[in-house]
Amino acid sequence: MALQPCSAGFWDPVPLDSTPKTPAPPARLDYKLSFKDPFYYNGSIPFWKASDNVIKSDDFLRLAPSVPNTRGWVWSERPNPYPEWEAELVFRVTGTQIHGGRGLAFWYTKDSMEDGPVFGSKDKWDGLSIWLDSANPKTHTPTTMVLLNDGTVAMASGGVDPTKHMLGSCSINYRNTPGPAFLRVTYKDKTLTVSIDSLGNGQDFRLCLQKSGIKLPTDYYFGVSAASHSPADDHDVISFELKQLNPPAKTQTLKRPMEDAKIKQGEEFKEIDKEQKKKIEAAEFHIKQMKSAAEGDEVKGETTATLAAIFDTQRRTMENLVLVQMQIEALGAPTPEMLIKGQVPPKDTTESLKDSKNNVDNSAVLDEIKRVASEIQKESEKNIARIEAISQEHERKFKSVTDSLSGLERVLQSLDSRMIVQVNTMQTKMSEMTRESAETKGTMSSIGKYIVYALLIQGFLGVGVYFYWKLRVERNEKKFL
């Protein structure tokens, strides 16, 4: 049977046998042609664009709500560069009426982001469209239809029957299912396969359509649109994932840091051996210990121990100096008190001979004295430097504590001022309330007095009227008699 021309290529009207199951081809996800929760980054979906009337939630996109005559869409901003691909759409269609209120459409077309009458998108499209029609006027059941168009056929016009232009259809209920429904569209080896899973949570796909001989070019755009009629349904999109089928093998691996520099130097780049790793881990452990110790109360103990070590070193230095002085005096040198008083004994010839004989020993002792003195000087300089560093560190900490205390004082002062203002305000309000209550009480007492006076006056008037009436009656009786 000859192939019949269609929008984006050709199709074979004879379906393939779907009974044998072949292993799934290797695939690689393209995150730039996919989206799922969390959808938004800086208020938008990266690499995708949604129409203005789409309701954006944290875990789904409501393209068309359950309001009659509403529609919406979401389209990829980047074209598809892969000749073989697999797209998986996770959606949900829910409604309270018996029959559906229109449905969704999956698009792979040359043009994108245009409103229209076909499930919220344009008519006369160029490419592939899969209609998830939940309001089929003939069967009144959810129907999936696959259509190709070359941009010339107006499917939404009244004189065109879309069923005569579709590749095929199936009736798998995806409306008001317990969980979300899955639509998988695979294009491989010029074969288009459409599968739906409405109850298996993406683990039990049922074949809806499989056609061979179809040519879908690259650089087309993916999109999803929806529309609601009367009665209306909610049309939600939960995720969209695109995978490249049979991706090429990697020809280049990522290089390590400084690997290019090593290669230029003609050296072989080697990883860190186990001993170096152990040294690095030990250094990191010591650094962590020092940081934890510096943050706690151990700093004071460490400072005290350092000062004690410095004082002990100075004490041992003084002992060494005293010992050297005693050795010099033992050789016949005058004591410091004699030098201060100027009592230096003269040398005789015998002593000069002894000095000449012991010149070698004296030179050795002098060298030892110089060595000890230089060590003492170096140790003193080190101690002075350590003391200065410790004093600077203490000054810095004291300054930080002082700054913190001053900041706390300012905060307390501001709180005190606020409390004073609040107390004054409360006192003012209490005085106003007291004044108002007093005025109200005075007014009530005045009204009570007036009421009592009025009652008394009415009583007097009543008594007077009674006596007047009684006298009048008695006079009339006397006249009658």
Salt bridges, closest charged atoms under 4 A:
GLU88 OE1 - ARG184 NH2 3.00
ASP111 OD2 - LYS122 NZ 3.56
GLU114 OE1 - LYS122 NZ 3.71
ASP133 OD2 - ARG102 NH2 2.84
ASP161 OD2 - LYS138 NZ 3.76
ASP189 OD2 - LYS188 NZ 2.99
ASP233 OD2 - ARG175 NE 2.75
ASP234 OD2 - ARG62 NH1 3.77
ASP236 OD1 - ARG62 NE 2.67
ASP236 OD2 - ARG92 NH2 3.72
GLU241 OE2 - LYS36 NZ 3.84
ASP260 OD1 - LYS255 NZ 2.80
GLU267 OE1 - LYS262 NZ 3.63
GLU271 OE2 - ARG256 NH2 3.08
ASP312 OD1 - ARG315 NH2 2.57
ASP312 OD2 - ARG316 NE 3.11
GLU319 OE2 - ARG315 NH1 2.90
ASP355 OD2 - LYS347 NZ 3.49
GLU368 OE2 - ARG371 NH2 2.28
GLU375 OE2 - ARG371 NH1 2.67
GLU393 OE2 - ARG396 NH2 2.34
